[in-house]
Amino acid sequence: MTKIRLGTSEIGGTFHMQGEAVANYLRKSHEIEVHPFDGSSVACANGLHANELDIGFSASNWVGRALRGEAPFKEPIDIRMVAPANVGPMFFVVRADSDLYKIDDMRGRRVSVNVSNSGMFQHIRSIFGVLGITFDDFEPIYLGFTDGADALRKGEIDAQWQCPIPNPVMTDLASSTDVRVLEYGPGQLETVLDKIEFYRRAVMEKGCFRGVERDTAQTGVLNVITTHARVDDQLIHGWVTAMIDNATALGETLPLYKGLAALFQELRSEGAAVFEPGGVKLHPGALQAYKDAGLLT
């Protein structure tokens, strides 16, 4: 039985749930060894480089840096693309009784920005950078998702940066505390999407959790599944084929995969480049799987 060493986020995190969902379709023919990591995007890329992983999850903004060996990576990594995972909204959540309503309202306030070596922290740096918000403009609090949610619940911080939903931390927070999400000011979201190529518009639909009372546009990041150039073509072909064949079922089982089937269809109209962020090419096994499925010619 072929073994696949899979890198994900911490247990209960977005990437961990997504990894386990796909792994369930492969466990009849493969031994899946799951490795949860804090700071998953960077940790997974480094795990691929060290030949400790075969497949890893990442936000798309990290893969080009890994390929080129840019900080925080110490040397170039021969990383390759496998598949899209999802486009999920990232957002700031506050208590419902807060006087914060817009992104700019956080100036001078206490904001949980996640841990400093995480991909989510780097998203804030990128977004705030193009909006002209510096880390001197507010008080950054470095807490993981669970601790950050607990601090918000207790009123110890004013806002928390949250990862794409659904995630168990946000579900628990919304069920126990009255919350709201912050919105971008006029033109701010458009600026972010125009300046940073790996972000997409994402909409938090009304009722996605308690406290979201209308559709709200947020920054979405394309999350991806990656591998290393050395990994066997057939192993990657099998992983991609399982995702394509079960895309609809994955979306029904795990809402994080709700748009997966539609993402795959982008290959027909946009070509392979749509899933090659930062110049990271598709692995040959993945490329062949997409051709076999009729998504690429």
HUGI-V434963 format. One record per backbone hydrogen bond with DSSP energy under -1.0 kcal/mol. CO is the residue of the C=O (numbers start at 1). NH is the residue of the N-H. If there is no record, write none. Layout:
co=<CO & CO>
nh=<NH & NH>
This chain:
co=<2 & 4 & 5 & 5 & 6 & 7 & 8 & 10 & 13 & 14 & 15 & 16 & 17 & 18 & 19 & 20 & 22 & 23 & 23 & 26 & 26 & 31 & 33 & 35 & 39 & 40 & 41 & 42 & 43 & 44 & 45 & 46 & 47 & 47 & 48 & 55 & 56 & 58 & 59 & 62 & 63 & 64 & 65 & 65 & 66 & 70 & 77 & 78 & 80 & 81 & 83 & 86 & 88 & 91 & 92 & 93 & 94 & 95 & 101 & 102 & 103 & 104 & 106 & 109 & 110 & 110 & 111 & 112 & 115 & 118 & 119 & 120 & 121 & 122 & 123 & 124 & 125 & 126 & 127 & 128 & 134 & 137 & 139 & 141 & 141 & 144 & 145 & 146 & 147 & 148 & 149 & 150 & 151 & 152 & 159 & 160 & 162 & 167 & 168 & 169 & 170 & 171 & 172 & 173 & 178 & 180 & 183 & 185 & 187 & 188 & 189 & 190 & 191 & 192 & 196 & 198 & 200 & 202 & 204 & 205 & 209 & 212 & 216 & 218 & 219 & 220 & 221 & 222 & 223 & 223 & 224 & 225 & 225 & 226 & 227 & 228 & 232 & 233 & 234 & 235 & 236 & 237 & 238 & 239 & 240 & 241 & 242 & 244 & 246 & 247 & 248 & 249 & 250 & 254 & 255 & 257 & 259 & 260 & 261 & 263 & 264 & 266 & 267 & 271 & 272 & 273 & 276 & 277 & 281 & 283 & 284 & 285 & 286 & 287 & 288 & 289 & 290 & 290 & 291>
nh=<31 & 33 & 54 & 55 & 35 & 57 & 37 & 13 & 17 & 18 & 19 & 20 & 21 & 22 & 23 & 24 & 25 & 26 & 27 & 29 & 30 & 4 & 6 & 8 & 43 & 44 & 45 & 46 & 47 & 48 & 49 & 50 & 52 & 53 & 51 & 7 & 226 & 224 & 62 & 66 & 67 & 68 & 69 & 70 & 77 & 73 & 79 & 229 & 227 & 283 & 225 & 223 & 221 & 162 & 182 & 160 & 180 & 98 & 183 & 105 & 106 & 107 & 109 & 139 & 158 & 159 & 141 & 161 & 118 & 122 & 123 & 124 & 125 & 126 & 127 & 128 & 129 & 130 & 131 & 133 & 137 & 108 & 111 & 113 & 143 & 148 & 149 & 150 & 151 & 152 & 153 & 154 & 156 & 155 & 112 & 93 & 91 & 171 & 172 & 173 & 174 & 175 & 176 & 177 & 96 & 94 & 103 & 188 & 191 & 192 & 193 & 194 & 195 & 196 & 199 & 222 & 220 & 218 & 216 & 208 & 212 & 207 & 204 & 202 & 90 & 200 & 88 & 60 & 85 & 86 & 58 & 82 & 83 & 56 & 80 & 231 & 236 & 237 & 238 & 239 & 240 & 241 & 242 & 243 & 244 & 245 & 246 & 247 & 250 & 251 & 252 & 253 & 254 & 257 & 258 & 260 & 263 & 264 & 265 & 266 & 267 & 270 & 271 & 274 & 275 & 276 & 279 & 280 & 81 & 287 & 288 & 289 & 290 & 291 & 292 & 293 & 295 & 296 & 294>
